[in-house]
């Protein structure tokens, strides 16, 4: 468990101006830890690639942001808010390898950050009755497949998806473009409270951050990064949904879209993505399930659960990395698990003996069961 001092250091680090996700990772990589970043001299900080006079000055003045970090931690303690830092073992693996993934994610609710399957559902803020119906039918179909639904809490398709998840007892995560202190739009506050029982909300923004327009493109990259597949239900040719779909493609996620008539403005974006081969055409939940090769979790899930309980903590971590990504090569496993080659080889051999994994050509491993 982290000490309060460690928590304050991590939160303070994310509050330094000009130190975003990319620069933050670079600083920690070069210095070895956040504590080392804070204690490093300004002269040596400037020798790190990309760190100039201005950023080095901001880092050397990091103590000025300590009070804000204290306030943030108090909010968290008073309102049952948690957070995960990018080098924590439970940081979402789907986000970890992305170059612009958030350094820190605040979470609230009963959120599984490493779900077996994850789908993002997005679309216009002014959907048609048909678009809402498609969303509800899609989630009703997915309810039997242990899929966590991610969306952005916005009007329209987003909130329709979250509501349908509540009705079908499907875990759902709302990614916010504001801090935990501001549910936006506030008319969705009651829905958010209900989501806490099976899912919840996440954000990279401190508690007092308002729903500023600049935050939502940043929010969209988390929506795209957290999913295995992103589904566009209805979208105009321009807008947030199209930006998020492009991000998902950049992140090598699967993208799917429901087609519509060429005269429907709300289908123009979906049709464009399909026509440009930037999205798979789907017309139902069954199409999505076929696209993703998902199967109902019955005997397989039970088998994997039994295996999991018979593993050591290190074995569970490696096994989950392989499950989440269907197959993994040994170099990627070493990078994500932060294991030495010798440690990893021993763990993989033990998992093979237990019948949990098998090796396949290319020095890759897949989960069994």
N, C-alpha and C positions, 0 to 999 in steps of 0.2 A: 504494500500500500504506500502511496506517495505521501511524503511529509508535506506539511503546509508550505514550508519554504520552497520545495520543489514546485508545487503548484503555483506559487506566486512568481517564481522565475519563468515558468512556461507561459503563464498568462501575460506577464510583463513583456516577454520577448515578442509576442504577437501584436503588441500595442505600439511598437517602435515604428514611427513613420518611415516609409520607403523600404521596410523589411517585409516583403511579401513572401508567399510560399516558396518561390524559386530561390530568392536570395537567402531566405531563412535556412533552407536546407543546405545551401552552399556554405553558409557560415558555420553551421553545426558540423558539417563534414570536415571542414578545414580545421576547426578548433577542437573538435571532439565532444563537446557538450555545450549546453547553454551557459552553464557556470563559467566555462573557459572563455566563451565569447564575451561575457560581461567583464572578466578580469583581464582580457587581452589589452595590450596598449593600443592606443589609436594609431601609432606609427606602423605597427605590425598588421593591424586590421586593414590598412590601406594597401597592403601588399597582396591581399586576397583578390583574385580576379573579380571584377565587377564592383568592388567596394572602393569608392572614391572618398574624397574629403567629406562630402555632405553626409553620406551614410555612416562613415566612421564616427563623425561628430554626434550623430543621433544615437548611435550605440553607446558611446562614451557617456551620454547623458541619460541612459536608460533608467536611472534611479528616479527621474522625474515622473515616470509612468507607474511607479510602484504603488502609489496611492490609488490610482485607477484600478490596478490589479487587485488590491485589497478590497475595494468596493465590489468588484466583480465577484470575488470569492465569497463575500458576504451574501450577495444576491443568490449565489448558487446554494449556499448552505441553508438559507431561509426558504428557498422555493424548490428544493429537491432537484436541482439541475446538476448534471454530471458533465464531464468533458473527456475527450480522448485526444492525445497528442500523437503526431504522425509516427513517432517511433515506438508507441505502445503496441504490445502484441495484439490487442483487440481493436486496433485501428482498422477500418474496413479495407480488406485486401483488394476489393474492386477499385478503390481510390488510390491505394498506396503508390502504385507505379506510375500514376499520371503526373506529368511534370509540374502542373499547376494545382495539384491537390492541396486543400487547406492544411495549414500547420496544425490547426486545432479545430475540433468540432464540439460545440455544446450540444448536449442531448437531454431530453426530458421525456419520461414515459417508460414503457417496457419495450425497449427497442433491441432487436437482434441485429447487430451491425454486420454479422457474417451469415445472412440467410442462405439456405441452400439454393434458392432461386429468387431472382429479383427482376421485376418489370416496372418500368416507368411509363405512366400513361399521361399524356399531355394533349393540349389542344386549345382552341380558341376560347376566349372569355365570354363569347356570345354564341353558344352552340345552338343548333337546331334541335327540335324534339328528337329527330332521328339520331343526331350525334349523342345525345344523352342516353338514348335507348341502346345504342351500340356499346357505350361505355358500361352500362349496367349489365348487359348480356355478357360482355367480355369477362367482367369480374365474377359473375355468377358461374361461368364455365371454369375459370381459373381456381375457384375456391377449393376444388378437390386435388389441387396439384402443389400445395405447399409453396405458394408464391407470395412473396412480400411485394406490395405495390407502393411505388414511390411517386409522388407528385409534388406540386408546388403551392398548394393551398389557395390558389387563385380562384377567381370567379370562373364559372363555366365548366369545362371538362375536368379541370383539376378537382374542384370540390365535389363534382358528381362522382368522380372516382373514389374519393375518400368516403363519401356517404355510402356508396355501394359496398365498399369494403366493410364498413360497420354492419350493414344489413346482412352480409354473408360471412361474417366472422373471419375476415381475411386481414392479416397484419398489414398496416399501412403507415408509411412515414411521410410526414410533410416537411419539405425543405423550405426554410424561411428566408426571405430577403430582408429581414430585420432581426433585432435582438429578441431574446425571450420575453422581454418586458413589453413588447408590442406585437400582438397577434394582428396580422394584416391579411385581408380586411377584418375589422373587428366583428363583423357579422358572423364570422366563422369560428368565434371563440367557443361556442357551445360544442361544435363539431370537434374542435381540437381537444377539449376536455374528454370527450368520449373516446377519442383515439388513444388516449394515454393507457387504456387497459390492454390494448393489443397493438402496440406500435407507439407512435408519439411524434415529436418534432425535433428537428436538428437545425443548427445554424452555425456559421463561422463567425457571426457578428456578436460583439459584446452586448450585454443586457439592455443598455439604454439606447442602442442604435435604432433609429427610426427606419421606416420603409422608403428609403431614398431610391430614386430611379436607378442610380448607378449600381445599386446592390443586386438588382434582379438578373442581369447578365452573369454576375458572379454566382448567384444562386443556381442558375441554369446549368452550370458546369458540374455542380454537385449532383443534380438530378440525373444528368447524363452519365456521370461517373459511377453512381451507385448501382446501376442496373446491368443486367445481362442483355436485355432487349428493351428498346425504347419504342413505344407505340404512339403514333400521331393519329388521333381520331378525326378531328376536323381542324383545319388551319388555313388562313389566308396565305397568299403568296409571300407575304412579309410578316415578320413579327417574332415574338419570343419562341414560339414552338419551332419555327424554322431554324432559328439560331441554335436551339437545343439539339435538334436533329443533326445539324452540321457538326456540333461538338461530339455527339455520340459516334458519328462516323469517324471523326478524327481520333477518337479513343478506341477505335476498332470494336465498337459495340454493334450488335445487330439492331437494325432499325426496320420497323414495319409501319405501314400506313393503310388506312381504309380509303378506297377510291370513291369518287363521287362523279356526278355529272359535270361536264365541262362548263356549264352555265352557273354552277353553284360556287359562289365566292369562298364559302367555307371549305370547299374541297380543292381549291386551286393549289394550295400548298402540298396537300397529300398527292394529288395527281402529278405535280411537278417532281416530287421526290421519287415517285414510282417511275415516271418517264425517264428520269436521269439515272435510274438504277441506283439511287441513294436510299431506297427503302424497298422492302419486300411488300408485295401486294397481299393483303389479308382481307377476308370478308367475314371472319368469325373467330371466336375463341379457339375452335378446333384447328383452324388454319395456323394460329400462333403456336399451339401445342405441337403441331406437326413440324413447323419451322424449327422450333427449339428442341425437338426430339425429347420432350418431357413425358414422363410416365407418372401415373398415380403412385403416391408414396404409401405402400402397404407393407409387404414382406421385406422389400429392399430397405425401407426406413428402419424397420425393426431390427434387421440384420446389422445395419450400420450402427445403430444405437448400442446393441450388444457388444460389438467390436470396440466401440469408443470407450465403454466403461472398463474394458480390460487393458487399456493403454496407459502408459505413463504420461505425464504432462507434456513432455517434449514430443512424444509420439502423437499425441492428440493434435498438437500444433501443426506438425508436418502433414498428418493425415487430412486435416481440415483444409490446408493449403491446396492439396491435390484435389479434394472433392470440389472446392469452390471454383476451380478452374478446369475441371474435367481431366486434364492431364498437365503435368509439369516436367520440365527438364531439370536436371540436377543443379545447373548453374543458377536458374531462377529460384529454385527452392532454397539454395544456400543464401542468396541475396535477401529474400523475404524473411527467412527464419533467423538470419544473422548467426547461423551455425558455422563452425569450422568444417572443412571437408571431411575430417576424420569423424567428428560427431555426427554429421549428416549421414555418412555412409553406414555407421552403426545403427542409426535409427531406421533408415530405409531397409536394412537387412532384417531387423527385428520385425518391422511391419510386414515384410514379405513372408517371414516365418509364421506370423499370426494370420496370414491369409487376407490381410487388409488391402494390400496393393500388389501390383505386379509391374515388372519392367517391360517396356515396349521399345522397339527400335528407335534410335536417336537419343539414347540415354534419358528417356522419359519414363514417367510412372503414372499409372492410372489406378483409381480406387476400384475395389471389387465389391460385389454385393448389390 
